[in-house]
């Protein structure tokens, strides 16, 4: 701390991206959550704070924008009623396999810390669960390793389906910002919205 300002030091990892195993991810996330809170203020998690601005600037059809806005309003109300199982505390905010990289010696490191906040720990467990459960981007064995490493399966929590819907909405609204400049992103947004409308499988969602 210098004159009440936190100063951070950045470390280069390795050339190219090599991702950690899901078992390592679970252990690292549990370790991160069990750390002492940082000696400075962290913002509270606000899942819906960027939805409106993203949709306002997105080059998407009016019907798509209206549907996503309505979905966001309904989910925000339901999110406010959730009862979480795990204690609240500091969060990574965007914990997924793409944000756990190996250094040159093969040791895993958690990166992309700009979303650090305080809130329900279930938030940090959701993406790995969804990458397996909704999208098929992790295998059953990989997800089991993650659960074993962390010590809690968020899919068994009563609020899982609702929080999954929140995360899916955020994935779509985040991607919608790129629809005007990227035809592939525009097509992916419409494909995702079609499954949100119908309730069909998300297995065809493509990673971005």
C-alpha positions in Angstrom: 0.0 0.0 0.0 1.4 3.4 -1.0 -0.5 6.4 0.4 -3.6 4.2 0.8 -3.4 2.9 -2.8 -2.9 -0.8 -3.5 0.0 -1.4 -5.8 0.2 -4.7 -7.7 3.0 -6.4 -9.5 2.4 -8.4 -12.7 4.3 -11.6 -13.6 4.8 -13.0 -17.1 3.9 -16.7 -17.3 5.0 -18.4 -20.5 4.9 -18.1 -24.3 1.6 -19.5 -25.5 -1.4 -20.6 -23.4 -1.4 -23.9 -21.6 -4.4 -24.5 -19.4 -4.6 -26.1 -16.0 -6.5 -29.3 -15.4 -10.0 -29.1 -13.8 -8.7 -30.8 -10.7 -6.1 -28.1 -10.3 -8.8 -25.5 -10.9 -10.9 -26.8 -8.1 -8.0 -26.8 -5.6 -6.9 -23.3 -6.7 -10.4 -21.9 -6.4 -10.9 -23.4 -2.9 -7.5 -21.9 -1.9 -8.5 -18.5 -3.3 -11.8 -18.5 -1.5 -10.1 -19.4 1.8 -7.5 -16.6 1.6 -7.7 -13.8 4.1 -9.8 -10.9 2.6 -7.6 -8.3 0.9 -6.8 -5.2 3.1 -8.8 -2.9 0.8 -12.4 -2.5 -0.2 -13.8 -4.7 -3.0 -17.0 -3.9 -4.8 -20.1 -6.1 -4.3 -21.0 -8.4 -7.2 -23.6 -6.8 -9.5 -24.5 -9.3 -12.1 -26.8 -7.1 -14.1 -25.0 -3.8 -14.0 -23.7 -4.0 -17.6 -26.7 -5.6 -19.3 -28.5 -2.4 -20.2 -25.5 -0.7 -21.7 -24.5 -3.8 -23.6 -27.9 -4.2 -25.2 -28.2 -0.5 -25.9 -25.1 -0.5 -28.1 -25.6 -4.0 -29.6 -26.3 -4.3 -33.3 -29.0 -6.9 -32.9 -32.7 -7.0 -34.1 -35.2 -5.1 -32.0 -37.1 -8.3 -31.1 -33.9 -9.9 -29.8 -33.1 -6.8 -27.8 -36.6 -6.6 -26.3 -36.5 -10.3 -25.4 -33.2 -10.1 -23.6 -34.3 -6.9 -21.7 -37.4 -8.7 -20.5 -35.5 -11.8 -19.5 -33.0 -9.6 -17.6 -35.7 -7.8 -15.7 -37.3 -11.1 -14.7 -34.0 -12.8 -13.7 -32.9 -9.8 -11.7 -36.0 -10.1 -9.5 -35.6 -13.8 -9.1 -31.8 -13.4 -8.3 -32.7 -11.1 -5.5 -34.6 -13.9 -3.8 -31.9 -16.6 -4.0 -30.7 -18.3 -0.9 -27.1 -19.3 -1.2 -25.5 -22.4 0.5 -21.9 -21.2 0.7 -20.7 -18.2 2.7 -20.2 -14.9 0.9 -16.7 -13.5 0.5 -14.2 -12.4 -2.1 -14.7 -13.8 -5.6 -12.7 -14.1 -8.8 -15.8 -13.1 -10.8 -14.9 -14.9 -14.0 -13.4 -18.2 -13.0 -13.2 -20.7 -15.9 -10.6 -22.8 -17.6 -9.5 -20.0 -19.8 -8.4 -18.0 -16.8 -6.1 -20.7 -15.2 -2.9 -20.9 -17.1 0.4 -22.7 -16.5 3.7 -20.9 -16.2 6.9 -22.1 -17.9 7.5 -24.6 -15.1 4.0 -26.1 -15.5 2.5 -24.5 -12.3 -1.1 -23.2 -12.7 -1.9 -19.6 -12.0 -5.2 -17.7 -11.8 -5.3 -14.8 -14.2 -7.8 -12.0 -15.2 -8.4 -10.5 -11.8 -10.2 -7.4 -12.9 -13.6 -8.8 -11.9 -12.6 -9.4 -8.3 -15.6 -8.6 -6.0 -17.4 -9.8 -2.9 -20.5 -12.0 -3.2 -21.8 -15.6 -3.1 -19.1 -18.2 -3.8 -21.5 -20.1 -6.0 -20.8 -17.5 -8.7 -17.2 -18.7 -9.2 -18.3 -22.3 -9.5 -20.9 -21.8 -12.2 -18.9 -21.5 -15.3 -17.1 -24.8 -14.9 -20.4 -26.5 -14.1 -22.1 -25.0 -17.1 -19.2 -25.8 -19.4 -19.8 -29.5 -18.5 -23.6 -29.5 -17.9 -24.9 -27.1 -20.5 -22.4 -26.9 -23.3 -20.4 -30.2 -23.1 -17.0 -28.3 -23.1 -15.8 -30.4 -20.1 -16.2 -34.1 -19.8 -18.0 -35.8 -16.9 -14.6 -36.9 -15.5 -13.2 -33.4 -15.8 -16.1 -31.9 -13.9 -15.9 -34.7 -11.2 -12.2 -33.7 -10.8 -13.2 -30.1 -10.3 -15.8 -30.9 -7.7 -13.4 -33.1 -5.9 -10.8 -30.4 -5.9 -13.2 -27.7 -4.6 -15.3 -29.9 -2.3 -18.8 -28.7 -3.4 -21.0 -29.5 -6.4 -22.9 -26.3 -7.3 -25.3 -28.3 -9.4 -26.8 -29.9 -6.2 -27.7 -26.4 -4.9 -31.4 -25.5 -5.2 -30.6 -22.2 -6.9 -28.4 -23.7 -9.6 -30.9 -23.6 -12.5 -31.7 -19.9 -11.9 -28.1 -18.8 -11.6 -27.3 -20.8 -14.7 -29.9 -18.8 -16.5 -28.3 -15.6 -15.2 -24.9 -16.6 -16.5 -26.4 -17.7 -19.9 -28.0 -14.3 -20.2 -24.7 -12.5 -19.5 -22.9 -14.7 -22.0 -25.4 -13.6 -24.7 -25.4 -9.9 -23.8 -21.6 -9.9 -23.7 -21.4 -11.5 -27.1 -24.1 -9.1 -28.5 -21.6 -6.2 -28.3 -19.6 -7.8 -31.1 -22.5 -8.6 -33.4 -22.2 -5.4 -35.5 -18.5 -6.1 -36.4 -18.5 -9.9 -36.5 -21.0 -11.8 -38.6 -20.1 -15.0 -36.8 -20.9 -13.4 -33.4 -24.2 -12.1 -34.8 -25.2 -15.5 -35.9 -24.2 -17.0 -32.6 -26.2 -14.5 -30.7 -29.4 -15.4 -32.6 -28.7 -19.1 -32.2 -28.3 -18.7 -28.5 -31.4 -16.5 -28.1 -33.4 -19.1 -30.1 -32.5 -21.7 -27.4 -33.3 -19.3 -24.6 -36.7 -18.7 -26.1 -37.4 -22.4 -26.7 -35.7 -23.9 -23.7 -33.8 -26.4 -26.0 -30.3 -27.7 -25.4 -27.4 -25.3 -25.2 -25.0 -28.0 -26.6 -24.7 -26.2 -29.9 -23.4 -22.9 -28.3 -19.9 -22.2 -29.6 -17.1 -20.9 -27.4 -16.1 -17.2 -28.0 
